[in-house]
Amino acid sequence: MTRQSCCWCSYCNKGVPGSQPVIVELTGFKTKEKVYELEMDAFLVAIGHAAYTQGLKLQAINRETDRRGSVPVSEKMEVLDKSGKPVTYVFCVGDANGMYMLAHAMSSQGISALENMCSWPYVLNHLSAPAACFSRPKVSGLWASQSRHHVSRRPRMSRRPRMPTATRGSCQGLLQDQLQGPGKEGG
């Protein structure tokens, strides 16, 4: 099967693990005809975020969205004009700037924009914004992208968080948890 970005999932049955497969039909946007019928053991639907920038009237400030529909911003969350210069007192945070589609990152962007609005220069370090995967086991953390990891120093791993009182308590390592089971002490 080739990658089909001009399709939508028009049908998906529930399926029963081990007895009834999941059947998914992909229909073309333009033709409205079935393009593929897939049969599989499991089907994961992951819905991504997209910048919602319709109706912002960016032309009034000599600005357009980029090819992905996002509003380009500086490191201080200032909207950039067509020449790449910051537009005075116009800031953009969250999904509209298309930088990091994570709630915690967007919150950090808001703090950065507010500090810069108040003329307290603040540049957001996106590596300091937490991220989480809602899975079993639950995973969260602060990390660099793989490409950045190759050029930076080796990260220091710790069994316990290095933050004051808010994070005090039991903190078992993920690997230990998986090998021995939750709540069991290692020997």
N, C-alpha and C positions, 0 to 999 in steps of 0.2 A: 504494500500500500504506500502510495506517495503522500506527502503532506498536503492536506487540503484545507486551506484557510478560508475558502469561500463556501463553507458548509456549516450546517447547524444540525444538532442532534434532534431529529424529529420523532424518534421513538426509542424507548429503552424499557425492556421488561425488568421485573425485579430479580429473577433468577434465584436458584437455590443452590448453595455450595455443594458440590459433589453429585448433584442429580439433574439440575436444569441450568443450562448455560445462560449467561446474560446476552441478549441480542440487542444490538444498537444499530439504528439506521441513520445514516448521514444524508441530508438533503441539500442540494445546491441552492444558494441564495437566489441566483438569477433564474435558473431553469425550473425551480420548484420540483425537481425530479430526484428520485433516490439515486445517490451517487455510489454509496457503499452500504453493505449490510455486514456487520461484524459479529462474530460469535466468540465469546470469551468467558473465562472463569470469573473474572471480577472486572468492574469498571469504576474508575475514580473520576469524579467530576471536580475540577479545580477551577474556580472562577477568579480571574485576576482583576485588578483595578485598572481603570483607565482615567486619564485626566478629564475632568468635566469643566470645560472652559467656554461653552457656548454662552453667548449673551454678555460677555465681560466687556465688550466694546473697546478692545485693546487698540484699535486704530486711533482712537482719540489721544493716546499717549505715544504714538509712533511705534507701536509694538504689534507683532503678530506671533502666533504660536509656532512652535517648531514642527517638524514633520510628523511627530507623534501626537500633536495637539496639546502639548504642554507649554507653559509659560516659562521661558528661560529666566533664571535668577542668578544673582551673584552669590558669593559665599556668605553674605550677610542677609540673604533672602530678599534683596532688592530686585525689583523687576528690571530687566535690561531692555533698552530700546534696540532698534534695528542695527545701530552701529556698535552695540555691545556695551554701551555706557549705562550706568544705573539711572533710573528715573527717580527723581527726588521724591521721597516720602511715599513711594508706592512699593508695597511688599507683597509677596505671594508665598504662602505656605500650604502644605498638605498635598492632596492629590493633584491639584492644578499645576504644580511645578514639576510633577513627574519624577522627583528625585528618589525618594524611598517611600514606598506605599505601605508603611507600617505605622500603626497608631502611635507608638512611642516616639518614632522618628518625627512624625508630624507634630507632636506635642513639643518636642525639642526645637523644631523649626519655628514654632510659634513663639517660644521663649526668646530665640535668637532675634526674630523680627521685632518683638516688643523692646528688647534691650537696645537694638539699633535705632528704633523710633525715638527712644528717649536719649539718643546721642551717647549711649554707653556702648562703645564698640565691642562687639561680640561676634566671633566667628565660630559657627557650630562645627564641632568635630563629629562627623557622622558615624565614626567608629565607636563613639561613646553612647550612642542611642541603643537601648536594649531591643532585642528581637526575641520572639518566642515561636515555637512550633507546637501546636496543640495536638500532641500525639501521645502514644503510650509507649515508652515512658515520656513524660513531659520534658521538653528541652528548651532552654532559654539561655541567653548569654550576650556577651559583647564580643564580636569577632570581626576580623578583617576579611575582605574578599580573598579568594584564592590567589588572584594575581598580586594583591598587595602583600600577602603573606610571604611570597617568594622574595620580595625586596626588603622586607623588614627583619628585625631581629627575631629569634626564635621566641614564641610566646611562653610566658612562665605559667605553669599549671599549678593549681593549688587545690587542696582538699577542702579547705574552708574559705569562705568569702573574706575579703580584706576590707570590710566596711563596718562602721560602728553599729551600735545597738539594734538598728532596724533589721539586721540580718543575722543576729545572734541565734544560735540553736544548732540542732543537728543538721549536718550537711554531708550526706554520703556521696561518694563519687558515682557517676552514672554507670561506669563499667562494673564497679563493685556491686551495685544494686542489681544489675542484670545477672551477674554470676552467682550471687548468693540469695537473691530474693529481697524484696523490700522489707526493711525493718530488722534484718538479721545482721548481727555484728560479725565482722570478719575476725579471723584469728591469726 
